[in-house]
Amino acid sequence: MPLYKIAALPTSQLIEGYTAQFIHTASATYSHVTVAAGAHLPLHQHIHEQVSYVISGEFELTVDGVAHRLVAGQVFVIPSNTPHSGLAITDCFLLDVFTPRREDYVAKGGVEI
């Protein structure tokens, strides 16, 4: 069974203020995201179900027009094709899990298992 250290994975800038490290399996993408305080994630949607876990910091996630203030230890599930956006209130470290795996993120690099 492969063992990986997140800090050793290659990084990819998603958008300004959002840097990610990826692990891709056959069925999911695990995106470890470092977010700078004040960085905004524009409104978007995708076919993937997304489970967002705040590991550290405070993040405002707006899903289907409703803002949710998330802190370390909280998890939010975003259904497939649901509009969402975000704002880092503080520096954050997030884990976003996407199913099915995000082929657009596979193209950005990371580790394929």
C-alpha positions in Angstrom: 0.0 0.0 0.0 1.5 3.4 -1.0 2.3 5.9 1.7 2.5 9.6 0.9 3.4 12.7 2.8 1.2 15.7 1.8 4.0 18.2 2.1 6.1 16.2 -0.3 3.5 16.2 -3.1 3.9 18.6 -6.0 1.8 21.8 -5.8 -0.4 23.4 -8.3 -2.0 26.9 -8.2 -5.8 26.6 -8.8 -6.5 30.3 -8.8 -4.9 33.2 -7.0 -4.6 32.4 -3.3 -5.5 28.7 -3.7 -2.6 26.2 -4.0 -3.4 22.5 -4.1 -1.7 19.1 -3.8 -3.6 16.1 -5.3 -4.0 12.4 -4.8 -6.1 10.7 -7.5 -7.6 7.3 -7.2 -9.7 5.5 -9.9 -12.9 7.0 -8.3 -12.0 10.1 -6.4 -9.7 13.2 -6.2 -8.3 14.3 -2.9 -7.3 18.0 -3.1 -5.3 19.4 -0.1 -5.7 23.1 -0.5 -3.8 25.9 1.2 -5.8 29.2 1.0 -4.5 32.7 1.7 -6.7 34.9 4.0 -9.0 37.0 1.8 -8.8 34.8 -1.2 -12.1 34.5 -3.0 -13.3 31.4 -4.9 -15.7 32.6 -7.7 -19.2 31.1 -8.1 -19.0 27.8 -10.0 -20.5 24.3 -10.2 -19.4 20.9 -11.5 -20.6 17.4 -11.9 -18.6 16.2 -8.9 -20.0 15.7 -5.4 -17.6 17.6 -3.2 -16.9 17.0 0.5 -15.1 19.9 2.0 -13.3 19.5 5.3 -11.7 22.5 7.1 -8.5 21.2 8.7 -7.4 24.6 9.9 -8.6 28.2 9.7 -12.0 29.7 9.0 -13.7 29.6 5.6 -17.0 31.0 4.4 -18.6 28.6 1.9 -21.7 29.8 0.1 -23.8 26.9 -1.3 -26.9 27.5 -3.4 -27.0 31.1 -2.2 -26.6 30.3 1.5 -23.4 31.3 3.4 -22.0 28.9 5.9 -19.1 29.9 8.2 -16.9 26.8 8.6 -14.1 26.4 11.2 -11.5 23.7 11.8 -13.1 20.2 12.2 -16.2 21.0 10.2 -17.3 19.2 7.0 -19.8 20.3 4.3 -21.1 18.1 1.5 -21.8 19.9 -1.8 -24.1 17.9 -4.1 -23.3 17.5 -7.7 -24.1 20.5 -10.0 -24.8 22.8 -7.0 -23.5 26.4 -7.4 -21.0 27.4 -4.7 -18.3 29.9 -3.9 -16.0 30.7 -1.1 -13.9 33.2 0.9 -11.0 32.5 3.2 -11.6 34.5 6.4 -8.2 33.4 7.7 -5.4 31.4 6.2 -6.9 27.9 5.7 -5.9 24.4 5.0 -8.8 22.4 3.4 -9.3 18.9 2.2 -11.7 18.7 -0.7 -12.7 15.2 -1.9 -14.4 14.9 -5.3 -16.3 12.0 -6.8 -15.9 11.0 -9.5 -12.3 12.0 -9.8 -11.6 15.3 -11.4 -9.8 14.8 -14.7 -9.1 18.5 -15.0 -7.2 18.2 -11.7 -5.4 15.1 -12.9 -4.0 17.2 -15.7 -2.6 19.6 -13.1 -0.5 16.9 -11.5 -0.3 15.1 -8.2 -0.1 11.4 -7.5 -2.2 8.8 -9.2 -2.9 5.6 -7.3 
